[in-house]
Amino acid sequence: MTPSFRLDADARGLAVVTFDAPGKKVNLWSRAALEEFDALLDELVGRGDLTGVVFRSGKPDTFIAGADVDELAAIDSPEEARELSRRGQAVFQRVTDLSLPVVAAIHGACVGGGLEFALACSFRVASDAVESRLGFPEVQLGIVPAWGGTQRAARLLSLEDALTLVLTGNRVPAKKALRMGLVDRVVPKERLDEEAAAMARAAAGGERAAAQSRAGMSNWLLKRNPVGRKLVLSQARRRVEERSGYHYPAPFKAIEAIEVGLSQGMSAGLAFEAEAVSELAGTPAARNLMRIYQLREASRRPPVATEPREVRALGILGAGVMGGGIAEVAAYSGIRVRLKDVDHARLADGLAHAARIAAQAARKGSIDPLGVRDLMHRISGTVGYDGFGRLDLVVEAIVEDLEVKRKVLAEVEREIRPGTVLATNTSSLRVDDLTVALTRPENFGGLHFFNPVEKMPLVEVVRGARTSDRTVATLHRLAVDLGKTPVVVRDGPGFWVNRLLMPYLNEAVHLYAEGVPIEALDGALEDFGLPMGPLALLDEIGLDVAAKVGKVMADAYPDRMRPHAILHRLQVTERLGRKSGAGFYRYEGSERKGPDEKLRGELGLPPTGEGQTPVYDDDYLVTRTLYPMVNEAARALAEGIVSSPGEGDLALVMGIGWPPFRGGLLRWADDVGAAEIVERLGHWSALVDPRFAPSAALRERARGGDGFYGEPPRAVARGAVREDGQATLGI
């Protein structure tokens, strides 16, 4: 068996340990890797000729990507989880206890168990490459850092920084990590090994190698002051409650672990970590979150065997919000961008939008001012097609109009090289309907980004009837290179996400028209776990955009997706949602101020109030809006729009912020039971409207008794404890 670790020592006594898991793209701490490393520590302890140790990765873009999530997901008892935590803690403590200085040379992702290991080392030096990011994603898996991460972070960093790192799962770039005190030095990638060796030799010679603490004396005192510490931790708990409620228990356990460690000592804190992970690992939330993680990792794998075309130069047609957003994301990833629109004013707006996104990233510390300058230098603009003959891929992101898109796509195809891939960012139109005027339809497919592009993780890669494998491979690879989560979908109106989203939004409008107050409806869905209610989401999307997409869907599925008349009436007014300052809610700037009480009168609807408002409980509001989504998902899955329930669930988590702790729409539907959903839809179909009629595909799932995933339904609570969802929108 090929070992994962290699030990080399030079004539001056410096040992270099290289972690290079055989046959793996990234290094992970598996049980086998921990045991092998523990044996290597025996060798280091036994040798008397060593003066220091440098620990490095043999992978080109990753230090250590954490623990093996497949092993974590397979844990089937609290005792197994506790034992694994204790084992990792013991091995990493041996690193801390070595009499030799140990330097972690970090290039690439250093997350989870990788960061816990790095914190156990004496010193940390990181490359300044964009790939070098450090963080604790454990709470996003429903667990806590349990190999000493909560304890060492709380001692090394300011209490606020430690809490932010542990509770958010955010990955910080190397320069921000230096400012926090998470690493001791940041150097160019080319000098990383040299600087790490110099740091180890300096420490062996008695020189100070670590950076001065960034936490400061006041924070040092705060952590040792029970009153001040209690205040900071209680504020952290309150923020978690406001953001995510109680369906995500891991953040609360992480806060408690930090509190125990600071008040009772390191040993007590480590013991609490182990107990916390033993309680959390088997919870439904953790299992669902780990499953979503596994699906997300699987989505990055090539969908076809064909080699993709490398995209180094990207063209974008349309400098609107979507075009400017795509330009910024591509330039951030190092791709040269040619942005085109019909006049200089629109082009300037698109470039300004890209610059605003980059500036926001700089304010958050994701990129420095020099990086913003370099990013914007990678974006050029044009009102013609000059330069398009040198592009590798062109994305169309213009108005959602079939004939206009056809005309522009045919025009640009004449300007690009025969092998250049052409894509559309349409949110609802069929890819095949856009190929009519193309001479090379095999080079054409869908690349559906979601708004806002810089925040939304999902990209639907749409395969038309004539889209080639190479085009699919190229579009998928580009999405991965942009840091997105790609899901390959078959062509069809609305593809997967928007096809399922429109029945949900339309049903919300029906409920509003029936007299359900805006706050009651949106509150029920937010309490269910969605990041915002359906009426707030319509305002975010834009009521004009929603009406246009709704018309496309109604033309395709007139029996069940006919938009409520309210949407059309709103479209022709100045009430377009957030962008116009009024929709279902009132807005001042970008801030939502509350439901607009004048709206019902303007629409000719009776006011809500006692005796006029239907008494619908939260369960009814949740099921009446979400069961039509399940019904449509069954149809779309039967048509092969997505290849598996897992891919469909991943797309909804990444695309509309479906609450990850519920595992996805179809996983939730299985928990409820397809038979119950069919029965309720049938009841509504008879009493309310035929649009609810359960589909043949859903009836088949119910008859089989094993739902979408081939498992019997489990008992599940459908209602109403407030949770966090991702801050995602859709369309």
Secondary structure by P-SEA (a helix, b strand, c coil): ccccbbbbbcccbbbbbbbbccccccccccaaaaaaaaaaaaaaaacccccbbbbbbcccccccccccaaaaaacccaaaaaaaaaaaaaaaaaaaaccbbbbbbccccccaaaaaaaaaccbbbbbccccccccccccccccccccaaaaaaaaaccaaaaaaaacccccccaaaaaaaccccccccccaaaaaaaaaaaaaaacccccccccccaaaaaaaacaaaaaaaaaaaaaaaaaccccccaaaaaaaaaaaaaaaccaaaaaaaaaaaaaaccccaaaaaaaaaaaaaaaaaccccccccccccbbbbccccaaaaaaaaaaaaabbbbbbbcccaaaaaaaaaaaaaaaaaaaaaccccaaaaaaaaaaccccccccccccccbbbbbccccaaaaaaaaaaaaaaccccbbbbbcccccccccccccccccccbbbbccccccccccbbbbcccccccaaaaaaaaaaaaaacbbbbbbcccccccaaaaaaaaaaaaaaaaaacccaaaaaaaaaaacccccaaaaaaaacaaaaaaaaaaaaaaccccccccaaaaaaaacccccccccccccccccccccccccccccccccccccccccccccaaaaaaaacaaaaaaaaaaaaacccccaaaaaaaaaaccccccccccaaaaaaaacaaaaaaaaaaaaacccccccccaaaaaaaaaccccccccccccccccccccccccccc
